[in-house]
Amino acid sequence: MIRIQSKDKVQVVPKHGEALYRDFFCALLEESSNKDPESECLQTMWKCWLTTVPPGVELKPHVHENHEQIYYIIKGSGTISVGEEKAKVKEGDCIYLPSDIPHGFTNDGKEEVEIFCVGANIFRPWMSKSVREKLKKAEQTNMLIKI
C-alpha cells in the first residue's frame, strides 16, 4: 500500500516556541498532531515531519530521552545548537541530533527555513502495531501478556 501525506493537507501546530510542525507519518497516532489513521504506519521509527521556522524565530532548545533525530535543511539557513556547540547550517545540510542532548535552531536569516526531520526511539524494540496495542492494554490492566 502506498501512503502519501501532503504538506498542504497536514495540520500545522506550533511547537518549541514559534516553529510550525507538520507530522507526516508516525508510530502512534496519540504521539502525533496528524490524526489521519493512514499516517500511523512506522514500525522502527518514531515520526517524520516538516518544521517551518519563520525569520527571526528560535526553535527553543529541548531534549529527547532515548530518542535521536536527523534534520535536513530543505531551504534557508540558520544556527543549530547541539549541547554547548553551535554551527551555521544551510540548504542541503544534514544534521545528526543525538539522544539526551539539548538541541535547538535559530532562523537568523531573512527567509523562512524548512527542515525535514526524522526521529527514532533508540531503546524501543521493533514492534508491530498489534503488539503495541497488546502492551498498551496490558499496561492499563496491569496484566502480563505473551508476545
Secondary structure, 3 states (H helix, E strand, C coil): CCCCCCCCCCCCEEECECEEEEEEEECCHHHCCCCCHHHECCCCCCEEEEEEECCCCEEEEECCCCEEEEEEEEECEEEEEECCEEEEEECCCEEEECCCCCEEEECCCCCCEEEEEEEEECCCCCCCHHHHHHHHHHHHHCCCCCC
